């Protein structure tokens, strides 16, 4: 574990790798100056509102497999903190620019462009660890505390503007404001200072090392960004605007790493497959991606399964199901317990009309991985489409009873399942939660009103609906 407070122990004990990284750093304490302007509760509220607005803009990539991987990797890193100021939420943003950001309250987002730019899992883990460090040190709250009250009001207005724009339903405008900044003068208010960056580098390196990753992934990714910088910062490299980078940071990070025992780690199969799937999901030209991958495969004597999976995913996205099915069937046969191969095959079987075969695959997967969000979500969805909504409903409800919904689409699927099963009040309740968590408060209230107008609503349910509606109305007033 990365120790956030001063460690104890014998003076004769050998220094640990974490100590060698000079990570014995006091975490911010409750009651520090940052709390004058933004308490932990304020950070949570702002971060939650931002996430809802981002969902409404359509920017967040809600693919269950990508979301599941981001949560797993992020939590593996965040769990190295001895003291976590917040429960962390990790998500991918469908943006081809290279950026990552930490939002108050423990929300960490990474652009798809950055993920696809990483050359290995250590580099992606380094970016997440760096953002986790920003959150753990409450850098944004501390930044606000350093500003005058007038500057704070400007920052508050800026963030409110970001949320408003994201909630307007204009995907392009929302993304431009949220994820690309609204002008350098205002952007500088939330840019992290060099001291913040050095601190996040130092703590992030410790998080990486303790989680078992190769910490050289951090300076490695810094160098990747520097190689792509010629004079002014390219438009796609937003990360360099929000996270000032210079040679000193790279040198200092490398110096700390050089003092550690070597720790090598190859990219996991999950990372390789997730990145391949993401490339297909966000490709603006699916046909072009298929053609490029075909050229790449032709140049390889023995392409690996991850190469073939990426090609199969591109074929699936392009809609060439016959070729995608042939290739995915071979992959699934080569590794029957690989969840990504099996999910891909089940999707293709469903799309080609083989519903029964798709259900058999997903039933087997659920037996192997009962707590897998991607498997549960796809299984429940396929059951609904196969006129077995009641079974899908029981499956998804059981999962959500013990696990968080990784994407807001889980509420939408639950609402669809209830509707297909003839439970209209429950359907509208869950549809209200879907809209609420997507930042569309008026639509959420509308669904609750419709549920209240249902003739057979009982006294207890009516009280629950009215209470939830009052809560959402109060949130709209305070937003």
Phi, psi and omega per residue, in radians:
X1 nan 2.483 3.024
X2 -1.372 2.101 -3.068
X3 -1.427 2.108 -3.107
X4 -1.452 -0.441 -3.127
X5 -1.902 2.947 -3.127
X6 -1.011 2.256 -3.108
X7 -1.354 2.853 3.098
X8 -2.177 2.927 3.105
X9 2.483 3.100 -3.096
X10 -1.147 2.467 3.113
X11 -1.211 -0.310 -3.127
X12 -1.549 -0.128 -3.104
X13 -1.182 2.581 3.097
X14 -1.224 2.451 3.113
X15 -1.135 2.398 3.117
X16 -1.352 2.950 3.102
X17 -1.048 -0.640 -3.137
X18 -1.128 -0.733 3.118
X19 -1.104 -0.699 3.117
X20 -1.057 -0.458 3.116
X21 -1.435 0.030 3.122
X22 1.037 0.815 -3.077
X23 -1.797 0.170 3.112
X24 -1.321 1.388 -2.999
X25 -2.077 2.275 3.116
X26 -1.157 2.208 3.025
X27 -1.258 2.666 3.081
X28 -0.995 2.492 -3.109
X29 -1.867 2.665 3.107
X30 -1.094 2.367 -3.117
X31 1.708 -0.004 3.117
X32 -1.264 2.967 -3.072
X33 -0.954 -0.531 -3.126
X34 -1.004 -0.544 -3.090
X35 -1.207 -0.255 3.130
X36 -1.128 -0.540 -3.073
X37 -1.999 -0.435 -3.124
X38 -2.612 1.759 3.116
X39 -1.321 2.886 3.056
X40 -0.948 -0.645 3.117
X41 -1.145 -0.689 3.093
X42 -1.101 -0.722 3.131
X43 -1.076 -0.742 3.131
X44 -1.101 -0.761 -3.120
X45 -1.105 -0.810 -3.125
X46 -1.118 -0.777 -3.137
X47 -1.099 -0.724 -3.141
X48 -1.141 -0.732 3.120
X49 -1.124 -0.698 3.125
X50 -1.081 -0.771 -3.111
X51 -1.107 -0.740 3.119
X52 -1.069 -0.739 3.137
X53 -1.146 -0.666 3.121
X54 -1.140 -0.671 3.064
X55 -1.079 -0.749 -3.108
X56 -1.126 -0.598 3.139
X57 -1.184 -0.280 -3.103
X58 1.458 0.170 -3.040
X59 -1.380 -0.507 -3.054
X60 -1.357 2.278 3.129
X61 -1.388 1.976 -3.011
X62 -1.693 0.242 3.116
X63 -1.007 2.181 -3.091
X64 -0.999 -0.669 -3.097
X65 -1.218 -0.763 3.094
X66 -1.131 -0.783 -3.130
X67 -1.068 -0.719 -3.135
X68 -1.134 -0.726 3.119
X69 -1.138 -0.776 -3.134
X70 -1.059 -0.722 3.120
X71 -1.123 -0.781 -3.109
X72 -1.101 -0.852 -3.128
X73 -1.122 -0.805 -3.121
X74 -1.063 -0.784 -3.126
X75 -1.220 -0.570 3.056
X76 -1.003 -0.679 3.134
X77 -1.365 -0.847 -3.079
X78 -1.092 -0.518 -3.141
X79 -1.192 -0.164 3.084
X80 -1.374 -0.271 3.077
X81 -1.263 2.316 3.090
X82 -1.240 -0.636 3.122
X83 -2.135 2.051 3.106
X84 -1.816 2.045 -3.116
X85 -1.204 -0.389 -3.118
X86 -2.537 2.835 2.891
X87 -1.398 2.227 -3.028
X88 -1.484 2.570 3.033
X89 -2.225 2.201 -3.097
X90 -2.042 2.418 -3.126
X91 -2.663 2.778 3.109
X92 -1.818 2.467 3.130
X93 -1.903 2.298 -3.126
X94 -1.398 1.420 -3.131
X95 -2.498 2.302 -3.095
X96 -1.435 -0.034 3.055
X97 -1.314 2.817 -3.094
X98 -1.740 1.793 -3.072
X99 -2.767 2.767 3.003
X100 -2.629 2.703 -3.076
X101 -2.685 2.696 3.047
X102 -2.006 2.169 3.118
X103 -1.778 2.498 3.121
X104 -0.860 2.495 3.098
X105 1.688 0.093 3.064
X106 1.636 0.362 3.130
X107 -1.725 2.182 -3.094
X108 -2.190 2.114 3.141
X109 -2.032 2.539 3.120
X110 -2.291 2.248 3.104
X111 -1.206 2.546 3.093
X112 -1.051 -0.565 3.119
X113 -1.071 -0.662 3.110
X114 -1.227 -0.773 -3.121
X115 -1.021 -0.763 -3.130
X116 -1.249 -0.331 3.118
X117 -1.421 -0.401 -3.141
X118 -1.151 2.518 -3.129
X119 -1.664 -0.293 3.119
X120 -2.763 2.998 -3.063
X121 -1.200 -0.522 3.114
X122 -1.063 -0.637 -3.140
X123 -1.202 -0.764 3.105
X124 -1.125 -0.736 3.110
X125 -1.080 -0.620 3.131
X126 -1.123 -0.721 3.115
X127 -1.100 -0.806 3.135
X128 -1.114 -0.723 -3.138
X129 -1.095 -0.693 3.108
X130 -1.082 -0.779 3.141
X131 -1.198 -0.651 3.074
X132 -1.048 -0.685 3.121
X133 -1.121 -0.712 3.073
X134 -1.001 -0.766 -3.136
X135 -1.158 -0.799 -3.077
X136 -1.101 -0.519 3.133
X137 -1.614 -0.002 3.120
X138 0.911 0.844 -3.042
X139 -1.099 -0.654 -3.134
X140 -1.185 -0.737 3.112
X141 -1.105 -0.683 3.114
X142 -1.190 -0.583 3.109
X143 -1.139 -0.740 3.121
X144 -1.108 -0.687 -3.134
X145 -1.111 -0.463 3.130
X146 -1.406 -0.208 -3.097
X147 -1.566 2.850 3.024
X148 -1.325 2.927 -3.131
X149 -1.110 -0.610 3.132
X150 -1.162 -0.679 3.100
X151 -1.148 -0.639 3.126
X152 -1.109 -0.704 3.112
X153 -1.088 -0.664 3.103
X154 -1.111 -0.746 3.135
X155 -1.117 -0.739 3.127
X156 -1.074 -0.733 3.115
X157 -1.131 -0.660 -3.138
X158 -1.129 -0.827 -3.132
X159 -1.127 -0.662 3.087
X160 -1.098 -0.688 3.101
X161 -1.112 -0.680 3.109
X162 -1.086 -0.786 -3.121
X163 -1.147 -0.731 -3.136
X164 -1.099 -0.781 -3.131
X165 -1.123 -0.702 -3.132
X166 -1.158 -0.579 -3.113
X167 -1.459 0.005 -3.087
X168 -1.326 -0.251 -3.106
X169 1.544 -0.070 3.121
X170 -1.563 1.777 -3.042
X171 -1.006 -0.837 -3.074
X172 -1.155 -0.795 -3.128
X173 -1.154 -0.717 -3.137
X174 -1.087 -0.808 3.133
X175 -1.118 -0.718 -3.121
X176 -1.055 -0.687 -3.112
X177 -1.361 -0.779 -3.055
X178 -1.272 -0.862 -2.907
X179 -1.810 -0.125 3.126
X180 -2.050 -0.088 3.110
X181 1.595 2.876 -3.107
X182 -2.177 0.689 3.129
X183 1.984 2.514 -3.035
X184 -1.098 -0.632 -3.093
X185 -1.071 -0.811 3.121
X186 -1.316 -0.599 3.138
X187 -1.052 -0.621 -3.098
X188 -1.109 -0.395 3.135
X189 -1.165 -0.490 -3.130
X190 -1.924 -0.054 3.048
X191 -1.096 2.466 3.097
X192 -1.390 2.475 3.131
X193 -1.281 2.920 3.141
X194 -1.066 -0.675 3.133
X195 -1.137 -0.644 3.059
X196 -1.071 -0.747 -3.100
X197 -1.149 -0.759 3.111
X198 -1.072 -0.744 3.133
X199 -1.113 -0.769 3.134
X200 -1.164 -0.622 3.073
X201 -1.075 -0.834 -3.063
X202 -1.100 -0.851 -3.125
X203 -1.212 -0.685 3.118
X204 -1.059 -0.683 3.101
X205 -1.088 -0.694 3.100
X206 -1.129 -0.729 3.094
X207 -1.049 -0.812 3.136
X208 -1.010 -0.854 -3.047
X209 -1.129 -0.804 -3.101
X210 -1.168 -0.469 3.115
X211 -1.432 -0.049 3.077
X212 1.608 0.140 3.112
X213 -1.546 2.838 3.078
X214 -1.400 1.963 -3.071
X215 -1.142 -0.259 3.109
X216 -1.162 -0.159 3.057
X217 -1.066 -0.473 -3.129
X218 -1.239 -1.034 3.100
X219 -1.109 -0.492 3.107
X220 -1.072 -0.775 -3.137
X221 -1.266 -0.595 3.046
X222 -1.002 -0.762 -3.117
X223 -1.173 -0.615 3.086
X224 -1.043 -0.743 3.131
X225 -1.190 -0.693 -3.140
X226 -1.134 -0.638 3.135
X227 -1.096 -0.438 -3.113
X228 -1.679 0.155 -3.118
X229 -1.882 2.066 3.117
X230 -2.185 1.787 -3.125
X231 1.220 -1.949 3.102
X232 -1.257 2.743 -3.090
X233 -1.314 2.218 3.098
X234 -1.012 2.602 -3.087
X235 -0.973 -0.607 -3.068
X236 -1.285 -0.315 -3.040
X237 -1.656 1.149 3.127
X238 -1.142 -0.428 -3.113
X239 -1.045 -0.587 -3.120
X240 -1.271 -0.376 3.091
X241 -1.377 -0.717 -3.083
X242 -1.567 -0.260 3.141
X243 -2.312 1.414 -3.070
X244 -0.872 2.263 -3.073
X245 -2.131 2.339 3.043
X246 -2.473 3.007 -3.091
X247 -1.092 -0.536 -3.118
X248 -1.085 -0.732 3.132
X249 -1.075 -0.763 3.135
X250 -1.119 -0.751 -3.124
X251 -1.114 -0.784 -3.117
X252 -1.137 -0.716 3.117
X253 -1.120 -0.761 -3.135
X254 -1.133 -0.636 3.122
X255 -1.093 -0.730 3.117
X256 -1.148 -0.704 -3.124
X257 -1.147 -0.668 -3.111
X258 -1.095 -0.390 -3.133
X259 -1.469 -0.071 -3.071
X260 -1.752 2.689 2.946
X261 -1.059 2.502 -3.117
X262 -1.084 2.438 3.139
X263 -2.420 1.723 -3.114
X264 -1.670 2.565 3.110
X265 -2.657 2.156 3.110
X266 -1.380 2.711 3.110
X267 -1.109 2.429 3.115
X268 -1.278 2.764 3.079
X269 -1.095 -0.555 3.130
X270 -1.098 -0.743 3.108
X271 -1.103 -0.824 -3.085
X272 -1.091 -0.732 -3.130
X273 -1.285 -0.672 3.108
X274 -1.074 -0.777 -3.125
X275 -1.130 -0.677 3.110
X276 -1.140 -0.733 3.121
X277 -1.154 -0.737 -3.135
X278 -1.075 -0.701 3.136
X279 -1.000 -0.699 3.122
X280 -1.255 -0.704 -3.087
X281 -1.118 -0.672 -3.028
X282 -1.753 0.026 -3.096
X283 -1.079 2.158 3.107
X284 -1.247 -0.368 -3.124
X285 -2.303 1.487 -3.112
X286 -0.980 -0.687 3.133
X287 -1.102 -0.763 3.125
X288 -1.088 -0.664 3.113
X289 -1.114 -0.767 3.111
X290 -1.018 -0.806 -3.116
X291 -1.126 -0.715 3.124
X292 -1.145 -0.708 3.131
X293 -1.186 -0.606 3.093
X294 -1.103 -0.701 3.089
X295 -1.125 -0.742 3.134
X296 -1.097 -0.763 -3.119
X297 -1.153 -0.592 -3.131
X298 -1.142 -0.433 -3.115
X299 -1.554 -0.107 -3.123
X300 -1.805 2.280 -3.137
X301 -1.197 -0.794 -3.115
X302 -2.316 1.391 3.135
X303 -1.080 2.457 -3.127
X304 -1.439 3.034 -3.125
X305 -1.081 -0.599 3.138
X306 -1.181 -0.616 3.063
X307 -1.123 -0.784 -3.121
X308 -1.181 -0.629 3.105
X309 -1.120 -0.764 3.116
X310 -1.042 -0.712 3.118
X311 -1.159 -0.749 3.122
X312 -1.096 -0.678 3.113
X313 -1.133 -0.686 3.102
X314 -1.128 -0.727 3.097
X315 -1.090 -0.720 3.121
X316 -1.102 -0.799 3.139
X317 -1.101 -0.634 3.138
X318 -1.271 -0.352 3.141
X319 1.660 0.192 3.099
X320 -1.552 1.314 -3.035
X321 -1.191 -0.628 3.130
X322 -1.024 -0.857 3.139
X323 -1.210 -0.663 3.120
X324 -1.096 -0.692 -3.128
X325 -1.155 -0.768 -3.139
X326 -1.032 -0.816 -3.095
X327 -1.234 -0.752 -3.118
X328 -1.190 -0.589 3.081
X329 -1.063 -0.726 3.107
X330 -1.137 -0.736 3.129
X331 -1.105 -0.782 -3.123
X332 -1.116 -0.632 3.118
X333 -1.226 -0.554 -3.122
X334 -1.278 -0.414 -3.130
X335 -2.605 1.413 -3.030
X336 -1.047 -0.373 -3.096
X337 -1.726 0.073 3.100
X338 -1.364 1.995 -3.019
X339 -1.155 -0.592 -3.119
X340 -1.167 -0.750 3.113
X341 -1.108 -0.766 -3.087
X342 -1.187 -0.697 3.103
X343 -1.118 -0.708 3.124
X344 -1.102 -0.758 -3.137
X345 -1.138 -0.712 3.129
X346 -1.098 -0.700 3.110
X347 -1.081 -0.785 -3.095
X348 -1.180 -0.717 3.104
X349 -1.046 -0.725 3.122
X350 -1.118 -0.800 -3.105
X351 -1.133 -0.465 -3.131
X352 -1.687 0.222 3.035
X353 1.565 0.059 -3.136
X354 -1.658 1.146 -3.061
X355 -1.059 -0.736 -3.102
X356 -1.101 -0.748 3.123
X357 -1.128 -0.697 3.106
X358 -1.071 -0.757 3.138
X359 -1.130 -0.686 3.123
X360 -1.092 -0.731 3.114
X361 -1.091 -0.812 -3.075
X362 -1.224 -0.602 3.078
X363 -1.095 -0.743 3.113
X364 -1.139 -0.721 3.116
X365 -1.089 -0.709 -3.135
X366 -1.130 -0.566 3.074
X367 -1.157 -0.717 -3.134
X368 -1.286 -0.701 -3.028
X369 -2.286 1.252 -3.058
X370 -1.123 -0.379 -3.114
X371 -1.810 0.234 3.140
X372 -1.435 2.057 3.121
X373 -1.055 -0.827 3.126
X374 -1.011 -0.724 -3.122
X375 -1.194 -0.768 3.141
X376 -1.128 -0.790 -3.103
X377 -1.069 -0.854 -3.100
X378 -1.191 -0.631 3.124
X379 -1.131 -0.820 3.141
X380 -1.096 -0.708 3.133
X381 -1.123 -0.735 -3.137
X382 -1.219 -0.617 3.058
X383 -1.096 -0.719 3.101
X384 -1.064 -0.826 -3.111
X385 -1.191 -0.320 3.137
X386 -1.714 0.294 3.114
X387 1.124 0.558 3.081
X388 -2.166 0.889 -3.024
X389 -1.065 -0.635 -3.093
X390 -1.084 -0.723 3.110
X391 -1.161 -0.728 3.106
X392 -1.107 -0.647 3.124
X393 -1.112 -0.817 3.128
X394 -1.091 -0.684 -3.128
X395 -1.111 -0.887 -3.084
X396 -1.237 -0.673 3.108
X397 -1.093 -0.728 3.134
X398 -1.085 -0.719 3.125
X399 -1.134 -0.862 -3.071
X400 -1.190 -0.336 3.105
X401 -1.156 -0.510 -3.079
X402 -2.070 -0.062 -3.082
X403 -2.414 2.647 3.090
X404 -1.313 2.707 3.030
X405 -1.353 2.073 -3.070
X406 -1.300 -0.397 3.081
X407 -2.419 2.708 -3.132
X408 -1.200 -0.309 3.100
X409 -1.089 -0.313 3.085
X410 -1.096 -0.671 3.101
X411 -1.178 -0.650 3.132
X412 -1.154 -0.743 3.109
X413 -1.124 -0.710 3.121
X414 -1.081 -0.724 3.105
X415 -1.091 -0.736 3.127
X416 -1.119 -0.692 3.134
X417 -1.144 -0.756 3.109
X418 -1.082 -0.735 -3.141
X419 -1.105 -0.775 3.131
X420 -1.133 -0.455 3.139
X421 -1.588 0.074 3.082
X422 1.425 0.247 -3.129
X423 -1.822 1.449 -2.976
X424 -1.239 -0.650 3.141
X425 -1.126 -0.809 3.109
X426 -1.093 -0.635 3.125
X427 -1.092 -0.802 -3.114
X428 -1.201 -0.598 3.078
X429 -1.074 -0.794 -3.125
X430 -1.295 -0.540 3.054
X431 -1.166 -0.604 3.065
X432 -1.104 -0.713 3.110
X433 -1.178 -0.618 3.083
X434 -1.075 -0.853 -3.136
X435 -1.164 -0.680 3.140
X436 -1.075 -0.842 -3.128
X437 -1.265 -0.220 3.048
X438 -1.638 0.078 3.105
X439 1.410 0.131 3.138
X440 -1.740 1.374 -3.013
X441 -1.162 -0.662 -3.125
X442 -1.117 -0.689 3.107
X443 -1.173 -0.623 3.112
X444 -1.122 -0.780 3.132
X445 -1.114 -0.690 3.120
X446 -1.048 -0.759 3.132
X447 -1.122 -0.688 3.117
X448 -1.158 -0.668 3.094
X449 -1.128 -0.703 3.096
X450 -1.090 -0.705 3.113
X451 -1.106 -0.691 3.132
X452 -1.155 -0.496 -3.130
X453 -1.481 -0.013 3.104
X454 -1.217 2.266 -3.031
X455 -0.986 -0.655 -3.012
X456 -1.673 0.348 3.111
X457 -1.214 2.255 -3.107
X458 -1.530 3.037 -3.030
X459 -1.094 -0.792 -3.095
X460 -1.147 -0.782 -3.141
X461 -1.132 -0.691 3.109
X462 -1.037 -0.747 3.131
X463 -1.100 -0.705 3.117
X464 -1.126 -0.756 -3.137
X465 -1.120 -0.764 -3.134
X466 -1.145 -0.684 3.116
X467 -1.115 -0.776 -3.132
X468 -1.142 -0.653 3.134
X469 -1.145 -0.707 3.097
X470 -1.093 -0.695 3.133
X471 -1.083 -0.780 -3.108
X472 -1.198 -0.687 3.098
X473 -1.072 -0.705 3.127
X474 -1.137 -0.668 3.111
X475 -1.138 -0.699 3.120
X476 -1.114 -0.581 -3.134
X477 -1.277 -0.556 -3.096
X478 -1.597 -0.125 -3.100
X479 -1.352 nan nan
